[in-house]
Amino acid sequence: MELTEGIIGLFIEKWIIVLLVFARISGVFILSPLFRVQVIPIMLKVFIALMISIILTITLNIKVNLDFELITLAIVVSREILVGLVIGFVFNLVFWGLRFGGGIIDFELGFQAATLLAFQESSPSLFGQFLELVALMLFLFVNGHHQIFEALYLSYAKIPIGSGNLTLTTMSELGKFLTISTIIALKIAAPVIVSTFLVNVSLAMLARMAPQTNIFVVSFQIKIAVALLVFFLGISFFVFATKQFLEIFQKQTFNLILSIT
């Protein structure tokens, strides 16, 4: 009887550890660029996260020195989810930066005017969604999903379960990430913004030279045509820049994980 109770207790303890690992992984899955896609069913995401949790628990031989009480477990689970959300948030900032840059291009060309009356809908971004899909393909091409698993492995090696605290260094690193994502948006939108600015200057000069021309009506078609031409001529630049941004964020993510204690 004692042997049976000991086996059952060990089994329950192992499953609690698996659930604690699952809490951190689920936080990563919520915001990570690969697993937050709505095409993947929620039950499949939960199953994948649970399988990864079991594999990590067995391979890394994760042990927890905690009192398995309800309040203690609730605090530990909240910390694990927070650590996972931070990791997933950082991996997703490149995609948010590209989407923001695409939104700037849409705003410059007037494509977001259709959303002014759609208050209940999320604002779509044509260029943003296109750049985000290109970044997702590059993310898979450069084995970005392997980077997520490497970050998880490093997090368990450097941040034991139940000891994840955000320090001032962590907040400083997050500030750097937000700054870099803003710079990404401006760099991505810069060629189109500069081209549309030159078009506006040219149309203003044309309006001064030929006042009888209806520049206001013609400007929309010209700006869109020039912006699309510049955008697709510079698509190789966007691909190269996105690849560089993903590599930069990979290095910075490891520094962020090391700052969490």
N, C-alpha and C positions, 0 to 999 in steps of 0.2 A: 504493500500500500504506500509506504513512504517513497519507494522507488518510483511508483507511478505518479505520485504527487510531485516529486522532483522533476520528472520528465515533463509533466504538464506545465509546471512553473517555468522551466527553461524554454519550453515552446512558446509560452505567452510572452516571456521576456524578449525572445528573438523577434516575435511579431511586433512588439511595441517598438523595437529598434527599427524594423523595416518601415513602420508607419512614420517614425520620426524622419527617416531618410526620405520617405515619400513626400513629407511636408515640404522639405527644401526643393525637391525636384519638381513638385507641382507648382511652386512659386516661380521656378525657371520656365516651366511650360506655359504659364499664363501670359508671359510677356516676351518669350523668345520668338525671334522672327520665323522660325521653321514650324513651331508647334501651335502658334496662335492663329494659324490659318483656319478659317471657318469651314473649309472644305472637309477637313479631317473631323470625323464624328467625335463627340465628347467622350463617349464610352471607350473608343479606341485610344484616345489620349490618356485616359485614366489607366487602361490596361498596359499601355507602353510604359507609363511612369511607374506603375507598380512592378512590372518586370525589371525595369532598370534599377529600382530600389532593392529588389531581392538580389540581383546580380552584384550591385555595389556592396551590399551588406556582407555577402559571402566572400567576394574577392578581396575586399579591403579589410575584412575581419573587424568591422566597426563595433566598438564596445562603448557603452554608456555607463558612467558612474553617477546614477541619479536615484533618488527615491521616487519610485513609481507611484506617486500620488496624483490625484486629479488636478490640483492647483499647479503642482510642479510641471506636470505634463502639458497643461494648457500654456504656461509661460514658455516652455521649451518649444512647443509647436509654433507659437506666434513668432519666436525668434528665428526658427528654421524657415518659416514662410517668408519672413522679412529678408533673410539672406538670399533666398532663392529669387525673390522679386527684384532685389538689387542687381543680381547677376543677369537675369533676363532683361531688366530695364536697360542695362548698359549695352547688351548685345543688340537691342532694338533701336538704339539711338541713331545709328547710321541710317536705318530705314526711315526713321522719323525725320532726320535731316534732309534726306532726299525728297521725302514727301512734302516737307515744308518748302524746299526749293522749287519743286513742281507747282506748289500752290502760289508761290510768288510769280512764276511765269503765267499761270492761269489768270491771276489778278491783273497782271500787266496787259494781257491780251483781251481781258473782258470776259473770259470763259466762266467766271464765278458769278456773273450778273444773274444767271438763271436761278441761283440759290437764294436770292434776296427774299423771295416770297415763300420759300420752302423752309419754314421755321422748324418743322418737326423732323426734318431729315438731316442726317449728317452731311456736311459739305463735301461733295465729291471733288476730286482733283484729277483732271485728265492726265496732265503731264506727271503729277505726283504718283498716280497709280502706275503709269508706264515705267517711271524710274524705279519705283519700288519693286516691280516685277523683274526688271533687269538686274537689280541688286540681289534679289532672291536667287535668281539663276546663277549669278556670280558667287553668291554665298555657298551654294551647293557645289559649284565648280572648284572652288578653292578649299573644299572640305570644311566649310564653316560649322557643319553639324559635329564634326570631330572636335572643333574648338570648344563647343558647348560642353561636350563630355570631358575634355581636358580641364576646363574651368571647374566642372563639378568635382573631378578627382582632386584638383588642387585645393578646392574649398574644404573637402573633407580631410585633406592632409594638413592644412594650416588652420582650419576653424573647426575644432571638435564640436560635436552636437551639444547644444545648450550653452555655448560660449560665444555666440555671435553678437557682438556689440558694435554699433556704428560709432567710430571715433571722429575727431575733428579732421584727421587726415583723410578719412573716408568721404566726409562731406566736401573737403577740398578737391578730392579726385572726381567726385560727381560734378562739381562745378566746372572742372576742366572738360569733362565729357560734354556738358551742355554747351560750353563755349565752342568746342570742336564741332558739334552738330550744327550750331548756328553758322559757323564758318563754312561747313559743307554746303548748307543751303545757299549761302551767298555765292560760293564758287560755282555751284551748279547753275544758278540762275543768271550769273553775270553775263555770259555771252548773249543771251536773249535780251536781257535788259539793256545792254550797250547797243545792240542792233536796233531795238525799238526806239531808243533815245535818238540815235542818228536818223532814223526814219522820221521821227517827229520834228527834228531840226530841219531836215530836207523839206518836209511838207510845209513847215512854217515859212521857209524861204520861198517855196513855190506859191504860197498864198499871198505873199507880198508882191511877187512878180506878176501873178495872174489872179487878181482879186475875183474875177468872174467864175473861177473854178470852185466847185463845191468840194472843198478839201475834207470837210467833216464826214461826208458820206464815203469818199474814196479811202480815207485813212484806215478804216477798219480792215478792209480787204488787204491793203498793202502791208499793214503791220502784221497781220496773221500770216500772210504769205512769206514775208521776210523772216519772221520768227521761226516758222516751220522749216524753212530752208536752212537757217543757221543751226537749228536744233539737230536736224538729221545729218547735216554736214559735220557737226561736232559730236556725233554719237560715239565715235571711237574715244574722244576725250572723256566723255562721261563714263564709259566703261573702264578706262584706265584709272580715272580718278576714284571711282567707286571701289575698285580693287585695292588701291592704295589706302583708302579710308578703312576698309575692312581689316587690312593688315595692321594699321595703326591702332585700331580699337582692340585687336587681339592682344597686343602688348600692354596697352593701358588697362585692359580688364584684369590681367594677372597682377598688376600693381595695385589695383583696387581691392582684389581679394586678399592680398597680403596686408592691406591696411586695416582690415576687419579683424578685431580681436575678440 
